[in-house]
Amino acid sequence: AQEACGPLEIENALSTVRGLEKEIQEAKASAKAGILKPLPGETLEKSSQDLGSSTKAVSSAMAQLLSEATQGNENYTGMAARDVAQALKSLASGARAVAATTEDPAARNAILDCAGDVMDKSANLIEETKRAIAKPGDPESQQRLAQVAKAVSQALNRCVNCLPGQRDVDNAIRTVGEASKALLSNSFPSSGRSFQEVQGQLNQVAAGLNQSANEVVQASRGTTQDLSRATSKFGQDFSNFLDAGVDMAGTSQSKEDQTQVVSNLKTISMSSSKLLLSAKALSTDPSSPNLKNQLAAAARAVTDSINQLITMCTQQAPGQKECDNALRELE
């Protein structure tokens, strides 16, 4: 009986996962018909967090399943397959809850599509573990197992990225990336405005970006909607800031000054991307002290790099170097 236990568990897990895939399809049909309703107590906030944590549980159960299948132990593989199926049950109900509580039809479809894909890829993985156990140590079988596991991992990531709020953070990350392409140019023509005028504008938008960075930190403690708003605003403020920064590079007195401005802008671009990535990670795991610290550190890095640029531009102002040199000679 002990011997038969492993294969039976694997078959049961497989039929559970196929059943979950069917349930996701039914939820999609209900959503399309406008009859997918949240269960009592379900909110978008709680459902998003549940789905975020269940993807981590699936990931960890999958790793255990892979480890057992690679070693060729049928009984332990069976138990690991059962754990995977249990974790996928939580993921399926989390995805259904997110879909039922979100207002946006595109987000609703995306989350159910992604969850369905996770079920499909997970069923493939369980199928593959059956073959791997039959041929322990077979290199070809191990390679296939690794490929299928990678497909599950990618499907889980897509599932998290479909969460409301996550997509807005991704859009903000893209905005920062797109705006930063301007820094790859070899020439920064002058806008024709005076140094003082360009510097005044840079100071103003820099203060706005700094404020936005702090708002992202505050929003990560609030709701998904708070985070969406704060990251979208940060992306917009970054674009405005970079336009002013590129103007400043064009107004620089020398090539050396210009290179320093561009180098500082690149640092701010990198720290801004890190801030958004930290906010994204924290939103799927809001209670993690480590991620909270990372986000606070990322926000400080944005502030520090902005301050560095402003100080440097003040030192580059026409006549400033001459004043500094004269003061040094008097000392």
LODORO-167452 format. One line per field, with one value per residue: x, y, z of N, C-alpha, C in turn. Coordinates in pm, whole numbers, plus 50000, padded with zeros to 5 digits. Example, Ala and Ser with C-alpha at 12.3 -4.5 7.8 and 13.67 -1.06 7.14 Angstrom:
REM LODORO-167452
n_X <- [51319  51285]
n_Y <- [49431  49775]
n_Z <- [50780  50708]
ca_X <- [51230  51367]
ca_Y <- [49550  49894]
ca_Z <- [50780  50714]
c_X <- [51320  51290]
c_Y <- [49670  50003]
c_Z <- [50780  50787]
//
This chain:
REM LODORO-167452
n_X <- [50084  50196  50379  50213  50109  50246  50227  49947  49887  50009  49852  49604  49666  49711  49457  49318  49439  49374  49101  49087  49174  48958  48765  48860  48815  48537  48488  48578  48386  48162  48241  48242  47975  47890  47824  47995  48051  48180  48264  48124  48290  48513  48758  48918  49169  49242  49216  49410  49644  49624  49645  49900  50055  49987  50104  50369  50364  50299  50524  50724  50631  50650  50927  51000  50872  51012  51266  51221  51131  51354  51527  51404  51230  50940  50724  50768  50759  50496  50370  50467  50351  50087  50093  50152  49916  49736  49834  49786  49511  49453  49562  49394  49147  49214  49268  49018  48879  49011  48944  48669  48641  48754  48716  48786  48744  48944  49159  49041  49002  49268  49384  49249  49314  49592  49600  49478  49671  49881  49775  49761  50034  50133  50006  50132  50386  50348  50277  50520  50682  50598  50707  50975  51021  50991  51220  51475  51745  51787  51930  51802  51536  51555  51628  51402  51223  51327  51284  51003  50944  51050  50873  50644  50725  50756  50491  50375  50498  50386  50128  50138  50216  49986  49822  49604  49737  50000  50035  50023  50252  50440  50396  50485  50754  50827  50783  50986  51207  51174  51185  51445  51599  51672  51908  52103  52191  52440  52462  52355  52160  52139  51862  51830  51754  51830  52092  52012  51733  51683  51795  51628  51388  51466  51518  51261  51113  51265  51214  50949  50974  51111  50922  50727  50859  50860  50587  50534  50650  50484  50239  50278  50216  49952  49649  49598  49507  49607  49879  49887  49811  50017  50252  50203  50198  50460  50602  50523  50618  50887  50943  50900  51100  51329  51325  51381  51633  51780  51769  51927  52171  52218  52262  52494  52820  53060  53204  53285  53134  52883  52900  52914  52660  52492  52581  52501  52223  52176  52229  52018  51808  51853  51823  51559  51424  51489  51351  51083  51074  51119  50888  50701  50767  50716  50442  50329  50393  50321  50386  50653  50945  51200  51164  51037  51241  51415  51269  51255  51526  51572  51417  51556  51792  51707  51643  51898  52051  51923  51968  52243  52275  52152  52319  52557  52487  52450  52710  52809  52712  52730  53013  53032  53245  53463  53419  53448  53717  53841  53773  53914  54174  54189  54190]
n_Y <- [49879  50115  50157  50207  50445  50686  50716  50733  50965  51150  51126  51208  51472  51574  51552  51725  51972  51997  52019  52264  52431  52418  52537  52800  52869  52864  53075  53281  53278  53349  53605  53733  53726  53897  53813  53742  53749  53891  53690  53683  53920  53944  54158  54383  54457  54268  54031  54066  54060  53801  53653  53726  53613  53345  53280  53272  53055  52849  52852  52772  52515  52393  52391  52204  51979  51943  51886  51639  51480  51478  51331  51094  50972  50814  50816  51050  51234  51215  51319  51579  51663  51667  51879  52087  52095  52175  52432  52552  52552  52757  52967  52971  53040  53288  53429  53425  53578  53827  53892  53912  54132  54348  54648  54690  54562  54466  54412  54216  54005  53959  53867  53627  53487  53463  53311  53077  52995  52938  52711  52534  52510  52407  52159  52038  52020  51841  51613  51574  51511  51258  51113  51159  51022  50765  50732  50761  50989  51023  51223  51364  51364  51508  51755  51828  51850  52070  52270  52280  52353  52608  52735  52732  52900  53143  53185  53224  53464  53633  53627  53764  54011  54089  54179  54433  54759  54657  54660  54930  55017  54890  55029  55282  55224  55168  55422  55571  55441  55492  55775  55809  55738  55960  56037  55895  56021  56190  56456  56760  57001  57358  57519  57780  57938  58131  58044  58080  58073  57813  57670  57747  57627  57359  57323  57348  57130  56925  56934  56858  56592  56475  56498  56330  56085  56039  56017  55776  55595  55633  55555  55286  55176  55193  55142  54937  55105  55351  55311  55279  55536  55694  55590  55634  55913  55961  55862  56046  56287  56229  56228  56501  56611  56502  56617  56883  56841  56757  56991  57147  57020  57097  57363  57383  57518  57408  57118  56935  57004  56943  56665  56585  56661  56494  56244  56251  56266  56014  55856  55934  55838  55561  55522  55593  55395  55176  55245  55222  54949  54840  54927  54784  54519  54525  54569  54324  54181  54300  54291  54247  54316  54348  54423  54665  54815  54818  54971  55220  55283  55303  55526  55721  55719  55828  56091  56175  56161  56351  56585  56598  56658  56912  57064  57045  57177  57433  57498  57509  57739  58043  58241  58141  57960  58130  58298  58111  58040  58287  58321  58108  58192  58404  58282]
n_Z <- [50000  50080  49873  49656  49719  49642  49345  49330  49475  49306  49075  49180  49248  48997  48877  49043  48979  48708  48739  48872  48672  48503  48665  48668  48404  48405  48580  48422  48220  48371  48448  48204  48146  48333  48587  48787  49115  49423  49712  50048  50252  50089  49958  49727  49812  50015  49868  49670  49822  49925  49691  49611  49821  49788  49544  49616  49790  49612  49451  49631  49700  49452  49415  49606  49503  49263  49363  49496  49283  49120  49273  49255  49436  49489  49678  49836  49633  49559  49788  49778  49539  49614  49797  49622  49471  49671  49731  49486  49484  49666  49521  49297  49414  49514  49277  49157  49343  49324  49061  49089  49252  49128  48934  48675  48357  48180  48349  48502  48318  48251  48491  48535  48304  48339  48575  48485  48305  48480  48604  48387  48311  48548  48563  48349  48459  48671  48526  48398  48615  48672  48460  48509  48747  48666  48523  48689  48733  48462  48214  48004  48080  48319  48219  48072  48280  48418  48227  48208  48467  48470  48300  48460  48665  48527  48452  48702  48776  48585  48670  48917  48818  48693  48888  49016  49044  49047  48774  48722  48852  48693  48455  48533  48576  48316  48205  48331  48223  47946  47937  48024  47810  47671  47782  47659  47440  47236  47205  47355  47291  47348  47507  47472  47678  47977  48217  48483  48461  48365  48576  48786  48708  48714  48988  49087  48968  49069  49341  49330  49237  49446  49650  49539  49554  49829  49864  49734  49911  50135  50021  49978  50215  50222  50037  49739  49540  49629  49590  49314  49225  49336  49218  48946  48942  49022  48800  48604  48716  48714  48439  48378  48537  48419  48165  48234  48341  48118  47974  48141  48104  47842  47881  48013  48096  48006  47837  48023  48250  48148  48111  48378  48471  48316  48402  48671  48633  48526  48748  48914  48762  48778  49057  49082  48937  49099  49329  49246  49181  49433  49563  49423  49492  49767  49773  49715  49932  50198  50470  50507  50679  50580  50310  50351  50463  50247  50065  50196  50199  49925  49861  50004  49859  49617  49697  49792  49556  49398  49548  49525  49254  49238  49407  49263  49024  49120  49184  48931  48822  48626  48696  48952  48997  48972  49190  49399  49364  49414  49682  49793  49749  49923  50167]
ca_X <- [50000  50289  50438  50112  50067  50307  50162  49807  49890  50043  49732  49503  49710  49693  49315  49280  49486  49290  48971  49103  49182  48819  48697  48904  48742  48398  48489  48591  48254  48075  48285  48198  47829  47863  47763  48100  48035  48268  48205  48118  48419  48622  48785  49028  49294  49272  49231  49540  49747  49612  49698  50045  50119  49969  50203  50494  50345  50307  50665  50799  50586  50706  51071  51005  50831  51126  51374  51185  51124  51492  51588  51336  51155  50800  50633  50786  50713  50349  50331  50499  50250  49964  50114  50141  49773  49674  49875  49719  49371  49452  49588  49274  49041  49264  49251  48874  48839  49062  48862  48533  48639  48812  48618  48839  48724  49071  49236  48969  49036  49412  49418  49195  49398  49721  49580  49452  49800  49956  49719  49800  50179  50154  49964  50242  50498  50315  50290  50663  50744  50567  50806  51108  51032  51006  51359  51557  51881  51797  51960  51701  51416  51586  51630  51262  51164  51374  51218  50861  50944  51075  50746  50553  50778  50723  50345  50348  50538  50285  50008  50162  50220  49849  49748  49581  49843  50128  50044  50053  50395  50514  50386  50573  50892  50847  50793  51121  51300  51158  51235  51590  51668  51725  52044  52198  52231  52576  52458  52246  52156  52088  51724  51833  51717  51947  52128  51928  51596  51684  51822  51506  51290  51518  51496  51117  51069  51339  51138  50829  51011  51146  50792  50664  50930  50808  50447  50536  50677  50360  50133  50302  50154  49806  49577  49648  49474  49702  50008  49869  49813  50149  50355  50173  50241  50607  50646  50500  50710  51023  50954  50917  51232  51435  51324  51453  51773  51842  51783  52043  52290  52238  52298  52623  52924  53168  53176  53308  53014  52771  52920  52879  52513  52434  52616  52411  52087  52171  52221  51880  51724  51869  51764  51413  51379  51500  51242  50958  51084  51102  50746  50629  50792  50650  50296  50282  50426  50322  50432  50795  51027  51316  51122  51008  51372  51468  51195  51298  51664  51561  51366  51668  51889  51652  51661  52041  52103  51866  52041  52378  52264  52120  52442  52654  52443  52475  52854  52841  52651  52829  53074  53044  53381  53553  53398  53508  53863  53881  53762  54024  54298  54186  54206]
ca_Y <- [50000  50229  50176  50260  50576  50794  50737  50771  51107  51229  51127  51292  51612  51612  51574  51848  52090  52006  52069  52408  52499  52424  52638  52932  52893  52895  53211  53372  53283  53428  53746  53784  53742  53999  53754  53701  53837  53855  53617  53772  53953  53960  54294  54382  54468  54139  53929  54087  54011  53654  53598  53747  53513  53208  53253  53234  52919  52758  52851  52693  52375  52346  52364  52077  51873  51923  51822  51498  51409  51462  51221  50970  50909  50818  50854  51192  51313  51214  51415  51714  51695  51700  52015  52181  52106  52255  52572  52601  52579  52893  53062  52979  53116  53426  53490  53446  53689  53953  53919  53949  54260  54459  54717  54700  54435  54418  54355  54095  53900  53931  53788  53491  53424  53428  53200  52958  52957  52875  52575  52454  52481  52322  52023  51984  51988  51717  51507  51553  51445  51114  51056  51168  50916  50637  50723  50843  51020  51038  51365  51425  51381  51617  51880  51862  51890  52207  52361  52293  52428  52749  52786  52758  53017  53261  53203  53280  53606  53707  53634  53873  54137  54124  54235  54577  54828  54609  54704  55074  55031  54851  55141  55389  55179  55188  55568  55612  55385  55564  55912  55805  55716  56091  56053  55819  56107  56246  56603  56820  57140  57457  57560  57924  58013  58162  57942  58102  58030  57665  57622  57770  57524  57230  57319  57331  56992  56834  56932  56778  56449  56434  56484  56210  55966  56018  55972  55633  55523  55638  55480  55141  55130  55209  55047  54917  55227  55455  55283  55308  55682  55751  55551  55703  56052  55960  55846  56174  56386  56195  56276  56647  56638  56467  56721  56999  56799  56758  57136  57193  56966  57180  57500  57376  57609  57334  56976  56864  57030  56870  56522  56565  56671  56373  56132  56263  56232  55867  55802  55958  55746  55427  55516  55601  55260  55090  55283  55163  54802  54809  54948  54672  54399  54541  54565  54184  54122  54425  54281  54212  54427  54362  54500  54802  54882  54839  55082  55344  55310  55345  55665  55807  55726  55924  56224  56207  56184  56479  56691  56604  56728  57053  57125  57055  57281  57563  57523  57533  57866  58138  58327  58071  57905  58244  58339  58008  58052  58411  58295  58020  58272  58492  58203]
ca_Z <- [50000  50088  49740  49563  49769  49564  49215  49351  49515  49187  48989  49246  49234  48856  48848  49116  48903  48586  48786  48902  48542  48456  48749  48621  48277  48442  48637  48307  48154  48462  48440  48073  48153  48435  48709  48882  49232  49535  49825  50165  50315  49992  49908  49630  49888  50080  49763  49604  49914  49930  49565  49617  49909  49737  49437  49685  49842  49496  49411  49728  49686  49324  49437  49680  49408  49171  49438  49520  49154  49072  49350  49215  49545  49446  49787  49870  49517  49571  49894  49728  49437  49689  49851  49508  49438  49778  49712  49365  49522  49724  49413  49213  49483  49520  49144  49138  49431  49265  48942  49131  49325  49050  48849  48539  48284  48121  48461  48541  48220  48257  48611  48517  48200  48399  48670  48403  48249  48590  48621  48270  48319  48667  48526  48267  48548  48745  48424  48373  48732  48658  48367  48572  48849  48594  48475  48780  48688  48315  48189  47916  48163  48413  48142  48043  48409  48445  48131  48246  48594  48435  48244  48574  48734  48446  48460  48836  48771  48506  48756  49012  48742  48652  49001  49006  49118  48991  48633  48724  48887  48571  48360  48582  48550  48171  48183  48373  48123  47819  47954  48045  47681  47628  47837  47577  47328  47245  47203  47433  47245  47443  47481  47446  47799  48062  48317  48603  48431  48358  48711  48864  48671  48763  49134  49111  48937  49158  49467  49300  49228  49583  49718  49482  49607  49965  49852  49698  50036  50216  49952  49989  50342  50208  49953  49602  49464  49672  49525  49170  49206  49371  49120  48820  48961  49025  48662  48535  48773  48669  48300  48384  48595  48324  48061  48289  48357  47984  47947  48219  48035  47723  47922  48084  48046  47940  47811  48151  48332  48087  48142  48519  48484  48258  48491  48787  48589  48512  48885  48961  48685  48837  49192  49065  48898  49218  49420  49194  49194  49577  49594  49361  49574  49897  49760  49715  50062  50275  50610  50511  50731  50492  50192  50397  50477  50111  50004  50263  50151  49784  49861  50049  49748  49519  49757  49795  49420  49353  49619  49467  49124  49263  49460  49154  48929  49186  49171  48790  48778  48575  48798  49081  49011  48994  49331  49486  49352  49482  49827  49832  49751  50041  50292]
c_X <- [50087  50344  50341  50073  50117  50236  50018  49797  49916  49921  49623  49536  49683  49545  49263  49316  49404  49151  48975  49109  49041  48741  48732  48830  48597  48387  48499  48457  48157  48109  48234  48048  47789  47803  47868  48097  48130  48192  48205  48258  48534  48635  48902  49162  49337  49298  49367  49653  49746  49674  49850  50113  50099  50064  50336  50483  50355  50453  50747  50760  50643  50853  51088  50973  50947  51237  51346  51186  51264  51560  51519  51261  51005  50705  50643  50740  50560  50301  50354  50396  50119  49974  50100  49994  49700  49706  49805  49571  49358  49472  49463  49165  49083  49241  49103  48827  48887  48975  48723  48527  48697  48707  48656  48825  48854  49155  49175  49006  49181  49444  49368  49274  49530  49708  49555  49582  49886  49907  49766  49947  50209  50115  50073  50359  50472  50324  50438  50731  50715  50672  50944  51128  51054  51149  51450  51697  51896  51816  51853  51574  51435  51579  51487  51192  51201  51304  51073  50850  50964  50947  50646  50594  50743  50573  50307  50384  50435  50159  50021  50157  50082  49770  49725  49686  49979  50145  50077  50199  50479  50512  50479  50720  50925  50865  50933  51224  51296  51218  51388  51668  51731  51870  52149  52249  52374  52575  52335  52239  52095  51945  51716  51795  51840  51968  52035  51786  51586  51705  51698  51402  51334  51493  51350  51073  51143  51266  51011  50859  51044  51018  50722  50727  50879  50664  50438  50558  50551  50252  50152  50246  50002  49746  49645  49625  49570  49834  50000  49883  49953  50255  50331  50222  50395  50662  50636  50599  50854  51044  50979  51056  51342  51442  51405  51602  51848  51863  51908  52173  52323  52286  52436  52730  53033  53126  53188  53186  52896  52779  52880  52728  52449  52460  52525  52267  52071  52158  52079  51783  51730  51804  51611  51355  51382  51387  51112  50959  51065  50955  50663  50644  50715  50498  50243  50310  50437  50379  50582  50880  51146  51282  51090  51138  51431  51401  51240  51438  51661  51512  51476  51768  51840  51676  51808  52093  52047  51944  52181  52377  52243  52245  52543  52617  52465  52623  52893  52789  52759  52880  53099  53186  53480  53543  53468  53660  53914  53878  53877  54155  54305  54215  54351]
c_Y <- [50125  50263  50246  50403  50691  50820  50785  50920  51195  51239  51217  51441  51661  51639  51697  51972  52108  52061  52218  52489  52520  52532  52781  52969  52932  53037  53314  53390  53367  53576  53809  53812  53846  53944  53702  53797  53793  53777  53711  53794  53973  54106  54283  54378  54332  54032  53941  54034  53859  53591  53611  53641  53371  53177  53211  53091  52816  52741  52759  52545  52313  52307  52230  51960  51840  51845  51672  51418  51382  51346  51087  50900  50926  50868  51002  51282  51324  51315  51558  51758  51735  51843  52121  52204  52192  52403  52632  52628  52720  52997  53082  53062  53262  53498  53519  53567  53824  53991  53969  54087  54376  54516  54708  54567  54378  54351  54222  53979  53858  53839  53644  53415  53375  53310  53069  52904  52887  52731  52482  52412  52389  52178  51958  51940  51857  51596  51470  51483  51294  51046  51053  51056  50780  50618  50806  50865  51037  51187  51435  51458  51498  51753  51926  51914  52036  52308  52387  52374  52577  52813  52817  52887  53146  53291  53265  53429  53689  53727  53751  54008  54182  54188  54384  54649  54788  54663  54853  55100  54996  54964  55255  55353  55199  55337  55618  55565  55461  55704  55913  55781  55846  56109  55979  55902  56159  56398  56653  56968  57233  57496  57710  58007  58036  58051  57954  58049  57876  57607  57636  57661  57387  57216  57288  57185  56890  56822  56847  56629  56394  56408  56355  56082  55934  55968  55824  55549  55518  55550  55330  55086  55133  55102  55035  55043  55341  55437  55314  55457  55739  55715  55619  55848  56059  55950  55976  56280  56358  56246  56427  56685  56613  56568  56843  56967  56802  56903  57190  57144  57051  57320  57503  57460  57535  57189  56896  56880  56947  56721  56492  56567  56541  56252  56133  56225  56081  55800  55817  55863  55605  55418  55524  55465  55166  55117  55215  55011  54759  54823  54832  54545  54407  54526  54421  54117  54235  54414  54253  54330  54455  54450  54644  54881  54914  54960  55216  55383  55361  55489  55762  55827  55825  56067  56267  56241  56315  56595  56711  56685  56878  57128  57148  57166  57421  57600  57557  57668  57962  58228  58257  58020  58017  58292  58243  58020  58174  58392  58209  58098  58361  58415  58199]
c_Z <- [50000  49950  49645  49597  49681  49432  49228  49386  49392  49095  49047  49230  49093  48826  48923  49033  48775  48622  48814  48773  48485  48533  48704  48492  48306  48500  48525  48236  48238  48453  48311  48075  48259  48563  48808  49000  49344  49643  49945  50224  50218  49950  49812  49703  49944  49974  49694  49691  49921  49805  49563  49702  49856  49621  49500  49737  49729  49456  49502  49720  49558  49341  49508  49587  49313  49239  49457  49390  49100  49144  49323  49326  49521  49555  49820  49756  49521  49673  49847  49623  49504  49744  49741  49476  49542  49760  49590  49391  49577  49615  49327  49283  49497  49388  49118  49219  49375  49146  48981  49196  49246  48954  48701  48464  48226  48229  48504  48448  48233  48375  48595  48409  48259  48495  48595  48345  48355  48608  48509  48280  48439  48638  48440  48354  48622  48650  48406  48491  48727  48570  48432  48673  48782  48544  48566  48722  48538  48280  48105  47995  48260  48343  48112  48167  48439  48354  48170  48375  48567  48380  48355  48644  48660  48452  48594  48838  48696  48589  48854  48939  48696  48765  48983  49092  49064  48849  48626  48759  48764  48468  48401  48557  48402  48139  48217  48269  47992  47828  47961  47916  47630  47674  47754  47459  47348  47248  47278  47395  47349  47406  47455  47568  47886  48165  48438  48582  48432  48498  48801  48837  48725  48913  49166  49086  49024  49292  49449  49297  49366  49664  49671  49536  49748  49962  49815  49824  50122  50154  49966  50120  50331  50119  49816  49519  49499  49597  49375  49143  49227  49267  48985  48827  48958  48882  48584  48583  48729  48526  48297  48434  48492  48209  48108  48305  48224  47939  48016  48154  47913  47756  47990  48014  47968  47920  47940  48242  48281  48120  48286  48540  48435  48347  48615  48752  48575  48649  48939  48890  48745  48974  49185  49027  49018  49316  49376  49207  49340  49617  49541  49446  49705  49886  49755  49848  50165  50416  50620  50561  50640  50371  50229  50408  50340  50044  50063  50214  50008  49774  49905  49936  49641  49571  49753  49655  49361  49417  49561  49336  49146  49314  49348  49055  48987  49171  49027  48739  48731  48688  48930  49104  49042  49139  49425  49485  49428  49633  49876  49843  49874  50170  50338]
//
